[in-house]
Amino acid sequence: MICIKGGTVIDGRGKVLPGTDVYIEDDRIVKVGGTLDADENIDAVGKYVMPGFVDMHCHLREPGYEYKEDIESGTRAAAAGGFTSVACMPNTEPVLDSAASIRYVRERAAAVGHTRVYPIGAVTMGQKGEALTQMHELRAAGAVALSDDGHPVMSAGIMRRAMEYASHTGLLIISHCEEKSLAAGGQMHEGYMSTVLGLRGIPAAAEETMVAREILLAEELGLRVHIAHVSTRGSIELIRHAKERGVAVTCETCPHYFSADHTWVAGYDARTKVNPPLRTPEDVEAVKEGLSDGTIDAIATDHAPHHRDEKEIEYELALNGISAFETAFALGVTNLVRTGGFSLEQLVEKMAADPAQILGLDAGYLKEGGPADLIIADVDREWTVNAEAFYSKGKNTPFDGKTLTGRVLRTIVGGRTVHLLEETN
């Protein structure tokens, strides 16, 4: 039996227990508080003990793009960031649009993964937006949701049928909201900065048009839908009003949308290039408000690692994406908790309990009888991001060199330590 001694426990549902011991036996939490005999003690005095984070939107790149990332390196990076469960998107090669490809990811993760891995299947074959996948087969193989992330489903008719069929499987549709005719050729947010920099812009309406469509479909059908990587004030307002009407819509945002804005593109650093793009300071504030008032349900990383040759080039040619596992928690502490109006308990809910609940996973909470997936963190520790020290193959982060607050010290999955912070890292 393992005892994590004396830490402040946050259970993932708002309960805070200072100076509390947590006991682990095999892969379960057997007791929170009290005294039991333990074979191993882990000192957590002055630290926080929290449920492991659940990332409901990431890219592990395997199969097909292992030069960017693979399941082993990606889950190693996830563990370093405090994630014990990750759901990986299907835009691999081949696309995760068959039972065989879903099984491959699960079997590969079981063999080499450092965290639990939950594959997300494609909505359409090859993510081409035409023929629907065999959703029941994907579910039976282990898919936990469906998405054509990276490729919006442009046909409203196909999306409607996808939502109807998915409802019979119990799988959630996660929508990449991008109206391609509005976004086509865009490199960054359309506005003052794009004009100054001479880069073609992507208007907020490119996202908001599709958010509105998905809400209308969900409302008409009485079915649920989840909106990925929300980035604009308009999208948040649409979702807020839909929730007030009782529409079964949930959504997520990413750390870069509450930590950076379109002014970061000055200098043409392609590490700032992401889809949706970094928006205005007003949009950043709207994202923070949406997280605070519950309009935004979850924080996901959209971890999108790339090879150097795909990012260290002209801005127009660079691929979209940020390597995000290893900075997500610290960005939340630094830009949400430290700035006021957002508690550490809320951050844990948005990064653990709520995404787990949306996907229907037995994860994201800390209580007796629950899975021994948890982390120990120092929320006061300052550190400087060094992308070269990332466990991820992807070093593409605009936060390289930034000083952040909040560090994961230890990550435990199924009762086994999978990450222990090296003080030189």
GIURSUL-V967929 format. One record per run of one state. SS is the DSSP state (helix for helix, strand for strand, loop for the rest). FROM is the first residue (numbers start at 1). TO is the last residue. If there is no record, write none. Layout:
# GIURSUL-V967929
SS/FROM/TO ; SS/FROM/TO
This chain:
# GIURSUL-V967929
loop/1/1 ; strand/2/10 ; loop/11/15 ; strand/16/25 ; loop/26/27 ; strand/28/32 ; loop/33/39 ; strand/40/43 ; loop/44/47 ; strand/48/51 ; loop/52/52 ; strand/53/59 ; loop/60/70 ; helix/71/80 ; loop/81/82 ; strand/83/88 ; loop/89/98 ; helix/99/112 ; loop/113/115 ; strand/116/119 ; loop/120/120 ; strand/121/121 ; loop/122/123 ; strand/124/124 ; helix/125/127 ; loop/128/131 ; strand/132/132 ; loop/133/134 ; helix/135/141 ; loop/142/144 ; strand/145/147 ; loop/148/155 ; helix/156/169 ; loop/170/171 ; strand/172/175 ; loop/176/179 ; helix/180/183 ; loop/184/187 ; strand/188/189 ; loop/190/191 ; helix/192/197 ; loop/198/200 ; strand/201/202 ; loop/203/203 ; helix/204/221 ; loop/222/224 ; strand/225/227 ; loop/228/232 ; helix/233/244 ; loop/245/248 ; strand/249/253 ; loop/254/254 ; helix/255/259 ; loop/260/261 ; helix/262/265 ; loop/266/269 ; helix/270/272 ; loop/273/280 ; helix/281/293 ; loop/294/297 ; strand/298/299 ; loop/300/302 ; strand/303/304 ; loop/305/307 ; helix/308/311 ; loop/312/321 ; strand/322/322 ; loop/323/327 ; helix/328/337 ; loop/338/343 ; helix/344/359 ; loop/360/370 ; strand/371/371 ; loop/372/373 ; strand/374/384 ; loop/385/386 ; helix/387/389 ; loop/390/402 ; strand/403/413 ; loop/414/415 ; strand/416/420 ; loop/421/425
